[in-house]
Structures are given as C-alpha cells and as structure tokens.
C-alpha cells in the first residue's frame, strides 16, 4: 500500500470552493451541434462528443477565479460514454483562450493516463503515458483530481495518487474538459477549492452554480459585516464551526435588490445531518420569514411569518440544549418567534453561517441578487 504524505497549505485566510453541478448553463459552457462535435447539458450532466477521427481534440473551458500562488484542488467526476478508437478524455486547467496554452491531465479507457502541458500548440509530456489500474472502463465514473500544495502538483484518479511534479505557472485562468477523436464523455460535476486572504480565518465559503458569485469583508478583523452577490440559478454560503449546547446565531440583512426567487438567511447544521434554517424572501404581501427543519436533506416541517415591506429585520437562531428557536427582531423594537422545537440527542458540534440563493426563470429577471450582512455573530450567547 502506498501512502502519500502531502504538506498542508501555509497561507493564511479562509477557504472557498466553487461547485458546478450543471443544473443550468450559467457558466456558459460550449453547447452546440456541428459536424465535428456536439455539446449539451442534459439532466444535470454536461455531455461532450468528438464525432470525427482526428488528432485534434474538442475543448470546453470557462474562467474560474483561482490565484496561482495559492494551493488548490480541482476535482471532476466524469465518464466515457463511448470510445471507438481508444482515445482519451480528461481535465484541462491554467488554459489561455484558444487552447494553445494549457495543462492537460487525461486518461484512456481503463488502462493509462498522461499529464503535461501545451505551449505554442505543442504538447510537452511530464508523466508520459503510464498504466494505471485504478482507471475504470466505460461507462463507469472516474474521479480525477489535481492538487497543488506548495511547489508540488499531484495527480489522482479515484483517490489513488498517480504522480507528482514541480508546479508550473498558469497560462490563463480557464478550467474545463476535453475529449479525443471518436469519444463521447459525460461530466457529472466539477469543483475547485482553494484558500483566500479575502476570507476571515476559520470561515469557509461554498459557491454553487455561477463562478461569478462573490463575497467580501471590508475589514477582515471584524467578521460581522460583509457583502455578497449571488447570480441567477446559484447558491452561496459562508460558515464556521462552533462547539457547545448554548449557541446563538444572528444576522441583519439589507438587500440592494430583492427580486422574486431571492432568499437569504442563517442556519445551524449538526454532524448528524440535522439542519435548521431561518430565511427571508420577498413576496407580494410582504417579507416572508420561514423557519424550517431538515434531516439528511429532507424537510421535516416549516413555519412562516409575513412582515411589511421595508421592515428592518434581524434573524436569530438560538440553541439551549435540546431546544431550538427561530426569532426575528423587528425594527429594533420587538422580538417575534417564528418557530421553536425540541430536538434531543444532537451533538454539540455544529456549523453555522449565512446563505443566499437565487432562482428566477422570468424573462426580465435581474442577473444577480446582492445583500449586505451586518451584526453577524455566531457563538455563545452574549449578555
């Protein structure tokens, strides 16, 4: 058994992960149907096909905000649907528009892989063709991972490390996939994780959908004030871990625009899969606040209150042992309970944070939803 000892990141700051699940084409992957190739998003999968027999491959890549100096990890879940001449498919990154400059990590059906880079349209092998028994045959799913730690870059397939080499500078910030001739490939998901000195220590950010989702803290020494923007068909959250039976999460929210389908709120989730959410959303009758509970991703129940438009609302979730409450502090004057429940035997470890989502299929829907968070606090009750 081979064990890889990989050093951890030494950079300060929080972490961020960008996730593409192909629920929409918000990131503008290539789709089309031409004699040489076909690309389409179907049922949450991105399918790319190279129809002709040629030494040239088909590429599809999009820009991802990734700092070269930072450690990072790129993960893709993909499978070969059909390969008529045993050509490869795989992952590209650090790509400059036009694909003459890019890093490339690719596999051939159930037996071999290669890693290298294009420069001036010429491919330079780093690993060269090597056999790898961990690669699964068509049409089984293969998970490819590229991980940069310090000055080393590592390659994995299905959690088995295949090789390492010195890291090299990117040519550009595009990340994507490619297929060789007579190959049809299905991409299930793609994620990019890294650290950022724009995020406070101890916080993690998860952005699902648009790679343009953004969050920023004006002052990293004060975690209570930050701004966020989430694009249509996307979700964004930031969280931290806390331990204890007496927990308090509070946040005020000011939406610069609050279109239909926009949701913002706070949440608490335990390691057993229990989650409580307190969220606000626009409705024709006022600002709706919903307190909902989930177990293993399934909603167990919810309660709602509606407040007049333009009301100042501060959302609060509290935990006192086995008792959980969702409350709203209205216009700085009174507290209104939205929901309460007793949930025994949950662990003292939990993640807490804020979340935003935006889903609007209207013809004139705004591109994004922006929100300013203030007085955010998560920890032991104060006072």
C-alpha positions as CSV (number, residue, x, y, z in Angstrom):
1,X,0.0,0.0,0.0
2,X,1.3,3.5,-0.9
3,X,0.6,6.4,1.3
4,X,1.2,9.9,0.1
5,X,2.2,12.4,2.7
6,X,1.3,15.8,1.2
7,X,2.1,19.0,3.2
8,X,-0.8,21.3,4.1
9,X,-1.3,24.9,2.9
10,X,0.7,27.5,4.7
11,X,-1.3,30.5,3.5
12,X,-3.5,32.4,5.9
13,X,-7.1,33.1,5.3
14,X,-10.4,31.1,4.9
15,X,-11.3,28.6,2.3
16,X,-13.6,28.7,-0.7
17,X,-14.9,26.0,-3.0
18,X,-16.6,26.6,-6.4
19,X,-19.0,23.8,-7.4
20,X,-20.5,23.2,-10.9
21,X,-23.4,20.7,-10.9
22,X,-24.8,21.6,-14.4
23,X,-28.2,22.5,-13.1
24,X,-28.1,25.2,-15.7
25,X,-25.6,26.7,-18.1
26,X,-25.0,29.9,-16.0
27,X,-21.2,29.5,-16.6
28,X,-21.6,29.4,-20.4
29,X,-20.0,26.0,-21.3
30,X,-19.9,25.4,-25.0
31,X,-23.1,23.9,-26.3
32,X,-23.8,23.2,-30.0
33,X,-24.3,20.6,-32.7
34,X,-21.8,20.8,-35.6
35,X,-20.4,18.1,-37.9
36,X,-17.2,17.8,-35.8
37,X,-18.6,17.8,-32.3
38,X,-21.7,18.1,-30.1
39,X,-22.0,19.7,-26.6
40,X,-25.2,19.7,-24.5
41,X,-26.4,19.9,-20.9
42,X,-28.9,17.2,-20.2
43,X,-30.4,16.2,-16.8
44,X,-27.7,17.9,-14.8
45,X,-24.9,16.4,-16.9
46,X,-22.6,18.0,-19.5
47,X,-22.1,15.8,-22.5
48,X,-19.3,16.5,-25.0
49,X,-18.7,14.4,-28.1
50,X,-15.9,14.4,-30.7
51,X,-17.5,12.9,-33.8
52,X,-14.7,12.6,-36.3
53,X,-11.4,10.8,-36.4
54,X,-8.7,13.5,-36.0
55,X,-5.6,14.2,-33.9
56,X,-7.3,17.4,-32.7
57,X,-9.4,17.3,-29.6
58,X,-12.5,19.2,-28.6
59,X,-12.2,21.5,-25.6
60,X,-14.7,23.3,-23.4
61,X,-13.5,25.6,-20.6
62,X,-14.7,28.6,-18.6
63,X,-12.9,31.2,-16.4
64,X,-12.6,30.4,-12.7
65,X,-11.3,32.9,-10.1
66,X,-8.2,31.0,-8.9
67,X,-5.0,32.6,-7.5
68,X,-1.9,30.9,-8.9
69,X,0.1,31.5,-5.7
70,X,-2.5,29.6,-3.6
71,X,-2.7,25.9,-3.0
72,X,-5.8,24.5,-4.8
73,X,-7.6,21.3,-5.7
74,X,-9.6,20.6,-8.9
75,X,-12.0,17.6,-8.8
76,X,-14.1,16.3,-11.7
77,X,-16.4,13.3,-11.9
78,X,-16.6,12.1,-15.5
79,X,-17.2,9.0,-17.5
80,X,-16.6,7.8,-21.0
81,X,-19.9,7.0,-22.8
82,X,-18.3,5.7,-25.9
83,X,-14.7,5.4,-27.3
84,X,-14.4,4.0,-30.8
85,X,-10.7,4.3,-31.2
86,X,-9.4,4.2,-27.6
87,X,-8.6,7.9,-27.5
88,X,-8.5,9.9,-24.2
89,X,-10.6,12.4,-22.3
90,X,-9.9,14.4,-19.2
91,X,-9.2,17.7,-17.5
92,X,-7.6,21.0,-18.6
93,X,-6.7,24.0,-16.5
94,X,-4.5,27.1,-16.5
95,X,-5.8,27.5,-20.0
96,X,-5.4,30.6,-22.1
97,X,-8.1,31.3,-24.6
98,X,-7.6,29.3,-27.8
99,X,-6.2,26.2,-26.0
100,X,-2.6,26.6,-27.5
101,X,-1.5,27.1,-23.8
102,X,-3.0,24.7,-21.2
103,X,-2.2,22.0,-18.7
104,X,-3.8,18.6,-19.5
105,X,-4.4,15.5,-17.4
106,X,-6.2,12.8,-19.3
107,X,-7.0,9.1,-19.2
108,X,-7.6,6.3,-21.8
109,X,-10.3,3.8,-21.2
110,X,-9.4,1.6,-18.2
111,X,-5.6,1.4,-18.7
112,X,-3.4,4.5,-19.0
113,X,-3.0,8.2,-18.3
114,X,-0.8,11.1,-19.3
115,X,-0.1,14.6,-17.9
116,X,1.7,17.6,-19.5
117,X,1.1,21.0,-21.0
118,X,0.5,22.7,-24.3
119,X,2.8,25.6,-25.1
120,X,2.8,27.2,-28.5
121,X,0.3,24.4,-29.5
122,X,3.0,21.8,-28.8
123,X,2.3,19.2,-26.1
124,X,5.1,18.6,-23.6
125,X,4.8,15.3,-21.6
126,X,5.6,15.4,-17.9
127,X,4.4,12.0,-16.8
128,X,4.3,10.4,-20.3
129,X,1.9,7.5,-20.9
130,X,1.7,5.3,-17.8
131,X,-0.5,2.4,-17.0
132,X,-3.0,2.9,-14.1
133,X,-5.1,0.0,-12.9
134,X,-7.3,2.4,-10.8
135,X,-8.9,3.8,-14.0
136,X,-12.4,2.3,-14.6
137,X,-13.7,1.3,-18.0
138,X,-16.6,2.8,-20.0
139,X,-19.2,3.6,-18.9
140,X,-18.1,3.7,-15.2
141,X,-17.5,7.0,-13.4
142,X,-13.9,8.2,-12.9
143,X,-12.9,10.9,-10.4
144,X,-9.9,12.9,-11.5
145,X,-8.1,15.2,-9.1
146,X,-5.3,17.7,-9.5
147,X,-3.9,19.1,-6.2
148,X,-1.3,21.8,-5.8
149,X,0.4,22.0,-2.4
150,X,3.4,24.3,-2.1
151,X,5.7,23.9,-5.1
152,X,4.3,20.4,-6.0
153,X,1.3,19.3,-8.2
154,X,-0.2,15.9,-7.6
155,X,-2.5,13.8,-9.8
156,X,-5.1,11.3,-8.6
157,X,-7.7,9.0,-10.1
158,X,-10.4,7.5,-7.9
159,X,-8.4,8.6,-4.8
160,X,-5.2,6.8,-6.0
161,X,-2.2,9.1,-6.4
162,X,-0.6,8.6,-9.9
163,X,2.2,11.1,-9.9
164,X,3.7,14.4,-8.7
165,X,5.9,17.1,-10.3
166,X,7.1,20.7,-9.6
167,X,4.3,23.2,-10.0
168,X,4.4,25.5,-13.1
169,X,2.8,28.9,-13.6
170,X,-0.6,29.0,-15.3
171,X,-1.0,30.4,-18.8
172,X,-4.6,31.6,-18.0
173,X,-7.5,31.1,-15.6
174,X,-9.8,28.8,-17.7
175,X,-10.6,25.3,-16.4
176,X,-12.5,22.7,-18.3
177,X,-12.5,19.3,-20.0
178,X,-11.7,17.8,-23.4
179,X,-12.3,14.7,-25.5
180,X,-10.3,13.0,-28.1
181,X,-11.5,11.8,-31.5
182,X,-14.4,9.4,-31.6
183,X,-15.0,9.8,-27.9
184,X,-18.2,10.8,-26.1
185,X,-17.9,11.9,-22.5
186,X,-20.3,12.9,-19.7
187,X,-19.2,15.3,-16.9
188,X,-21.2,15.0,-13.7
189,X,-19.6,17.7,-11.6
190,X,-16.6,19.9,-11.3
191,X,-15.3,21.6,-8.1
192,X,-12.4,24.0,-7.4
193,X,-11.3,24.6,-3.8
194,X,-8.6,27.0,-2.6
195,X,-7.8,29.4,0.2
196,X,-8.2,33.2,0.1
197,X,-6.8,36.0,2.3
198,X,-10.1,37.9,1.4
199,X,-12.0,35.5,3.8
200,X,-11.5,35.6,7.6
201,X,-9.6,32.8,9.2
202,X,-11.8,30.0,10.3
203,X,-14.5,30.7,7.7
204,X,-15.3,28.6,4.7
205,X,-17.3,29.8,1.6
206,X,-19.2,27.5,-0.8
207,X,-20.3,28.8,-4.1
208,X,-22.6,26.5,-6.2
209,X,-23.6,27.5,-9.7
210,X,-22.1,30.6,-11.1
211,X,-18.3,31.1,-10.8
212,X,-19.0,34.8,-10.5
213,X,-20.7,34.6,-7.1
214,X,-18.8,36.8,-4.7
215,X,-18.5,37.6,-1.1
216,X,-16.2,40.2,0.6
217,X,-15.4,41.6,4.1
218,X,-14.5,45.3,4.2
219,X,-12.5,44.6,7.4
220,X,-11.1,41.1,7.9
221,X,-10.6,41.8,11.6
222,X,-14.4,42.2,12.1
223,X,-16.3,39.2,10.7
224,X,-19.7,40.8,11.4
225,X,-20.0,42.9,8.3
226,X,-19.8,41.6,4.7
227,X,-21.3,41.9,1.3
228,X,-22.4,39.1,-1.1
229,X,-23.7,38.7,-4.6
230,X,-25.3,35.5,-6.0
231,X,-26.2,35.1,-9.7
232,X,-29.3,33.5,-11.0
233,X,-29.5,29.7,-10.7
234,X,-26.9,29.8,-8.0
235,X,-26.3,29.4,-4.2
236,X,-23.7,30.9,-1.8
237,X,-23.0,30.3,1.8
238,X,-20.3,31.1,4.4
239,X,-19.9,29.2,7.6
240,X,-17.7,28.3,10.6
241,X,-17.6,25.6,13.2
242,X,-18.6,26.0,16.8
243,X,-19.0,23.7,19.7
244,X,-21.5,23.9,22.6
245,X,-25.1,23.3,23.7
246,X,-25.8,27.0,24.1
247,X,-25.4,28.6,20.7
248,X,-26.6,31.9,19.2
249,X,-26.5,32.9,15.5
250,X,-27.7,36.4,14.5
251,X,-27.5,38.5,11.3
252,X,-29.2,41.6,9.9
253,X,-29.6,41.8,6.2
254,X,-30.1,44.7,3.8
255,X,-30.9,43.7,0.2
256,X,-29.8,46.2,-2.5
257,X,-32.3,44.4,-4.7
258,X,-34.6,41.6,-3.6
259,X,-36.2,40.1,-6.7
260,X,-38.6,37.3,-6.8
261,X,-36.8,34.0,-6.2
262,X,-34.1,35.5,-4.0
263,X,-33.6,34.0,-0.5
264,X,-31.2,35.0,2.3
265,X,-30.9,33.7,5.8
266,X,-29.0,31.9,8.6
267,X,-28.6,28.3,9.5
268,X,-27.3,25.7,12.0
269,X,-26.3,22.2,11.0
270,X,-25.0,19.3,13.1
271,X,-22.9,16.4,12.2
272,X,-25.9,14.0,12.2
273,X,-27.4,15.8,9.2
274,X,-29.9,17.9,11.2
275,X,-30.3,21.5,9.9
276,X,-32.4,24.5,11.0
277,X,-32.8,27.4,8.7
278,X,-34.3,30.9,9.2
279,X,-34.7,32.7,5.9
280,X,-36.3,35.8,4.4
281,X,-37.7,36.2,0.9
282,X,-39.8,38.7,-1.0
283,X,-43.5,38.1,-1.6
284,X,-46.3,40.3,-2.9
285,X,-47.8,40.5,0.6
286,X,-44.6,41.4,2.4
287,X,-41.3,40.0,3.5
288,X,-41.8,36.3,4.3
289,X,-39.7,34.7,7.1
290,X,-39.5,30.9,7.2
291,X,-38.2,28.7,9.9
292,X,-37.6,25.2,8.6
293,X,-36.0,22.0,9.8
294,X,-34.3,19.2,7.8
295,X,-32.8,15.8,8.4
296,X,-30.4,14.2,5.9
297,X,-31.5,16.8,3.4
298,X,-35.3,16.1,3.7
299,X,-37.6,18.9,5.0
300,X,-39.4,17.9,8.2
301,X,-41.5,21.0,8.7
302,X,-41.7,24.8,8.5
303,X,-43.5,27.8,9.9
304,X,-43.8,31.2,8.4
305,X,-44.5,34.8,9.3
306,X,-45.0,37.8,7.0
307,X,-43.8,41.3,7.7
308,X,-44.5,44.5,5.9
309,X,-42.1,45.6,3.1
310,X,-39.3,47.9,4.1
311,X,-39.3,46.4,7.7
312,X,-35.9,46.2,9.3
313,X,-35.4,42.5,10.3
314,X,-32.6,40.8,12.2
315,X,-32.8,37.0,12.2
316,X,-31.8,34.9,15.1
317,X,-31.4,31.1,15.8
318,X,-30.7,30.0,19.3
319,X,-29.9,26.7,20.8
320,X,-30.3,25.9,24.5
321,X,-29.5,22.3,25.0
322,X,-32.2,20.4,23.0
323,X,-34.4,23.5,22.4
324,X,-34.0,25.5,19.2
325,X,-35.7,28.8,18.4
326,X,-36.1,30.9,15.3
327,X,-36.8,34.6,16.0
328,X,-36.9,37.9,14.3
329,X,-36.0,41.3,15.9
330,X,-38.4,43.8,14.2
331,X,-37.4,47.4,13.6
332,X,-35.2,47.3,16.6
333,X,-38.2,47.2,18.9
334,X,-39.7,43.8,19.4
335,X,-38.9,40.1,19.1
336,X,-41.3,37.8,17.2
337,X,-40.9,34.0,17.4
338,X,-41.3,32.3,14.0
339,X,-40.7,28.7,15.2
340,X,-39.5,26.5,18.0
341,X,-38.8,22.8,18.6
342,X,-37.2,20.3,20.8
343,X,-34.6,18.0,19.1
344,X,-32.9,15.7,21.6
345,X,-29.6,13.9,21.4
346,X,-27.9,16.1,18.8
347,X,-24.2,16.6,19.0
348,X,-22.5,19.7,20.5
349,X,-20.5,20.2,17.2
350,X,-22.2,22.3,14.5
351,X,-21.6,24.5,11.6
352,X,-23.3,27.9,11.5
353,X,-23.5,30.6,8.9
354,X,-25.4,32.6,6.3
355,X,-26.7,31.5,3.0
356,X,-28.1,33.1,-0.2
357,X,-29.8,31.6,-3.2
358,X,-31.4,33.0,-6.3
359,X,-33.7,31.1,-8.8
360,X,-35.7,33.2,-11.2
361,X,-36.8,32.0,-14.6
362,X,-38.6,35.2,-15.5
363,X,-37.9,36.9,-18.9
364,X,-36.7,40.1,-17.3
365,X,-35.1,38.6,-14.2
366,X,-32.1,40.6,-12.9
367,X,-28.7,38.8,-13.4
368,X,-27.9,38.7,-9.7
369,X,-29.1,39.3,-6.1
370,X,-27.0,41.4,-3.8
371,X,-27.2,41.6,0.0
372,X,-25.3,43.3,2.8
373,X,-25.0,41.5,6.1
374,X,-24.4,43.3,9.4
375,X,-24.1,42.4,13.1
376,X,-23.4,38.8,12.2
377,X,-22.5,36.8,15.3
378,X,-22.1,33.1,15.9
379,X,-21.1,31.7,19.3
380,X,-22.1,31.6,22.9
381,X,-25.0,33.9,23.9
382,X,-23.9,37.4,24.9
383,X,-25.1,39.3,27.9
